[in-house]
């Protein structure tokens, strides 16, 4: 059996292909929970070697995953993703699209409202 994992990350162009996702043959579904989780493993491994490592372009995919979790009612895990994404974004907000930042803030507000808790930020 042959196992092949591919991830291409070009920081300057903000190109990212999720690990295990094939954007050429699965144009509509290459961003799926499995490929996002595999890419998170890659990100985690890189952070083990360099605690300052970030993947700015990947934060959008993590946001998509967090919204999927929230849609499924898994609000506690969605909130953990939100907090992690927010923490990464705060490190360099100029690396992110303003629309993404506003959607992230709105999502955080909705999570707070849904849980009935207040968020200190």
SEMAR-80020 format. One record per residue: residue in three letters; x, z, y of N, C-alpha, C in turn. Coordinates in steps of 0.05 Angstrom, whole numbers, padded with zeros to 5 digits, always signed. Example, Ala and Ser with C-alpha at 12.3 -4.5 7.8 and 13.67 -1.06 7.14 Angstrom:
# SEMAR-80020
ALA+00264+00156-00114+00246+00156-00090+00264+00156-00066
SER+00257+00142-00045+00273+00143-00021+00258+00157+00001
This chain:
# SEMAR-80020
UNK+00017+00000-00023+00000+00000+00000+00018+00000+00025
UNK+00010-00015+00044+00024-00017+00069+00007-00005+00092
UNK+00019+00012+00107+00005+00025+00129+00019+00017+00155
UNK+00005+00006+00174+00016-00003+00199+00000+00008+00222
UNK+00013+00022+00240+00000+00033+00263+00013+00020+00288
UNK-00003+00011+00306+00008-00002+00330-00004+00011+00355
UNK+00014+00016+00374+00005+00025+00400+00023+00012+00421
UNK+00011-00001+00440+00026-00014+00461+00018+00000+00487
UNK+00038+00010+00501+00033+00023+00526+00052+00013+00547
UNK+00041+00000+00568+00057-00009+00590+00048+00006+00615
UNK+00063+00025+00622+00055+00043+00644+00050+00028+00670
UNK+00067+00010+00677+00064-00004+00703+00038-00019+00704
UNK+00031-00032+00682+00007-00049+00682-00018-00033+00673
UNK-00014-00009+00665-00036+00008+00655-00050-00005+00632
UNK-00035-00018+00615-00047-00030+00591-00044-00010+00568
UNK-00065-00007+00553-00063+00011+00530-00082+00000+00508
UNK-00071-00001+00485-00087-00008+00462-00089+00017+00445
UNK-00113+00025+00437-00116+00049+00421-00105+00044+00394
UNK-00093+00064+00383-00080+00063+00357-00101+00058+00335
UNK-00097+00037+00320-00116+00030+00298-00139+00013+00308
UNK-00141+00008+00333-00162-00010+00344-00150-00038+00348
UNK-00166-00058+00342-00157-00086+00345-00175-00100+00365
UNK-00166-00102+00389-00182-00114+00411-00187-00144+00407
UNK-00172-00157+00389-00175-00185+00385-00197-00191+00364
UNK-00198-00175+00343-00218-00180+00322-00242-00162+00324
UNK-00240-00140+00340-00262-00121+00343-00267-00117+00373
UNK-00272-00138+00388-00274-00136+00417-00294-00115+00426
UNK-00316-00112+00412-00336-00094+00421-00332-00065+00411
UNK-00318-00062+00390-00316-00036+00377-00287-00025+00374
UNK-00267-00038+00387-00240-00028+00383-00236-00001+00395
UNK-00252+00007+00415-00251+00034+00425-00273+00049+00410
UNK-00264+00064+00390-00283+00079+00374-00271+00107+00370
UNK-00287+00126+00360-00276+00153+00357-00250+00154+00340
UNK-00249+00138+00319-00225+00139+00302-00200+00130+00317
UNK-00202+00107+00331-00179+00097+00346-00171+00116+00369
UNK-00190+00129+00381-00184+00148+00402-00170+00172+00391
UNK-00180+00182+00368-00167+00205+00355-00139+00199+00346
UNK-00134+00175+00336-00107+00167+00327-00088+00166+00351
UNK-00099+00155+00373-00082+00153+00397-00076+00181+00408
UNK-00095+00199+00405-00090+00227+00413-00068+00239+00397
UNK-00066+00232+00371-00044+00242+00355-00018+00232+00365
UNK-00017+00207+00373+00007+00195+00385+00015+00210+00411
UNK-00006+00215+00428-00001+00229+00453+00010+00258+00447
UNK-00002+00271+00428+00006+00298+00421+00035+00298+00411
UNK+00042+00279+00394+00070+00277+00384+00090+00273+00407
UNK+00082+00256+00426+00100+00251+00449+00103+00276+00466
UNK+00081+00292+00468+00082+00316+00484+00099+00338+00470
UNK+00101+00337+00444+00119+00356+00430+00148+00351+00438
UNK+00155+00326+00443+00182+00320+00451+00187+00323+00481
UNK+00165+00320+00497+00167+00322+00526+00141+00333+00536
UNK+00141+00358+00544+00116+00372+00552+00104+00359+00577
UNK+00119+00344+00592+00109+00331+00616+00098+00303+00611
UNK+00099+00294+00586+00089+00267+00579+00059+00265+00584
UNK+00051+00243+00598+00023+00237+00601+00018+00208+00597
UNK-00006+00201+00590-00015+00174+00587-00039+00169+00606
UNK-00033+00164+00631-00055+00161+00651-00077+00142+00642
UNK-00070+00119+00632-00090+00099+00624-00108+00109+00601
UNK-00097+00127+00585-00112+00136+00562-00133+00157+00569
UNK-00131+00168+00593-00151+00189+00601-00179+00177+00603
UNK-00181+00152+00610-00207+00138+00611-00219+00137+00583
UNK-00203+00131+00563-00213+00131+00535-00222+00159+00526
UNK-00206+00178+00534-00214+00206+00527-00240+00214+00541
UNK-00244+00204+00565-00269+00208+00579-00292+00195+00564
UNK-00288+00171+00555-00309+00157+00539-00316+00174+00514
UNK-00295+00184+00501-00300+00200+00477-00315+00226+00484
UNK-00308+00239+00507-00321+00263+00515-00351+00258+00521
UNK-00357+00235+00533-00385+00228+00538-00400+00223+00511
UNK-00386+00211+00492-00398+00207+00465-00405+00234+00453
UNK-00387+00253+00455-00391+00280+00444-00415+00293+00458
UNK-00416+00291+00485-00438+00303+00500-00464+00290+00492
UNK-00465+00264+00488-00489+00251+00480-00499+00260+00453
UNK-00480+00269+00436-00487+00279+00410-00493+00309+00410
UNK-00491+00321+00434-00498+00349+00437-00475+00368+00430
UNK-00451+00357+00428-00427+00374+00422-00414+00381+00448
UNK-00428+00397+00464-00421+00403+00491-00395+00420+00494
UNK-00391+00438+00475-00367+00455+00477-00342+00439+00474
UNK-00341+00420+00456-00318+00403+00452-00315+00383+00475
UNK-00338+00372+00484-00338+00354+00507-00326+00368+00532
UNK-00333+00393+00535-00323+00408+00558-00293+00413+00555
UNK-00283+00417+00531-00254+00420+00528-00239+00394+00535
UNK-00251+00372+00528-00239+00346+00536-00240+00343+00566
UNK-00262+00350+00578-00264+00348+00607-00242+00365+00621
UNK-00239+00389+00612-00219+00407+00624-00191+00395+00621
UNK-00185+00385+00597-00158+00373+00592-00154+00348+00610
UNK-00174+00331+00611-00172+00307+00627-00169+00314+00657
UNK-00184+00333+00666-00183+00342+00694-00155+00353+00700
UNK-00144+00368+00682-00117+00379+00685-00096+00357+00688
UNK-00099+00337+00671-00080+00314+00672-00083+00299+00698
UNK-00108+00294+00706-00113+00279+00730-00103+00293+00755
UNK-00106+00319+00756-00096+00335+00779-00066+00332+00783
UNK-00052+00326+00761-00023+00323+00763-00014+00299+00779
UNK-00031+00279+00780-00024+00255+00795-00050+00239+00800
UNK-00067+00248+00818-00092+00235+00823-00090+00206+00833
UNK-00068+00199+00846-00065+00172+00856-00062+00151+00834
UNK-00058+00160+00809-00055+00141+00787-00082+00132+00776
UNK-00104+00142+00788-00130+00137+00776-00149+00123+00796
UNK-00166+00107+00785-00186+00093+00800-00206+00113+00812
UNK-00214+00109+00837-00233+00127+00850-00260+00129+00836
UNK-00269+00107+00825-00294+00107+00810-00292+00125+00785
UNK-00269+00123+00771-00264+00141+00748-00265+00170+00757
UNK-00251+00176+00778-00250+00204+00788-00278+00214+00795
UNK-00294+00198+00808-00321+00207+00815-00338+00210+00790
UNK-00335+00192+00770-00351+00194+00745-00342+00219+00730
UNK-00317+00225+00730-00306+00249+00717-00318+00274+00730
UNK-00318+00275+00756-00330+00298+00770-00359+00301+00764
UNK-00374+00279+00764-00402+00279+00758-00407+00289+00730
UNK-00391+00280+00711-00393+00289+00683-00388+00319+00681
UNK-00368+00329+00695-00363+00358+00695-00386+00374+00706
UNK-00399+00364+00728-00422+00377+00739-00445+00377+00719
UNK-00449+00355+00705-00470+00353+00685-00465+00372+00661
UNK-00440+00374+00653-00434+00393+00632-00439+00422+00640
UNK-00432+00428+00665-00436+00455+00675-00466+00461+00677
UNK-00482+00441+00686-00510+00445+00688-00523+00448+00661
UNK-00514+00432+00641-00525+00433+00614-00519+00459+00600
UNK-00496+00470+00605-00488+00495+00592-00499+00519+00607
UNK-00507+00515+00632-00517+00538+00648-00495+00557+00658
UNK-00470+00549+00653-00448+00566+00661-00436+00555+00687
UNK-00421+00572+00700-00407+00562+00724-00378+00557+00717
UNK-00366+00537+00730-00339+00529+00725-00322+00536+00749
UNK-00300+00550+00743-00281+00556+00765-00260+00534+00765
UNK-00258+00519+00787-00237+00499+00790-00226+00496+00817
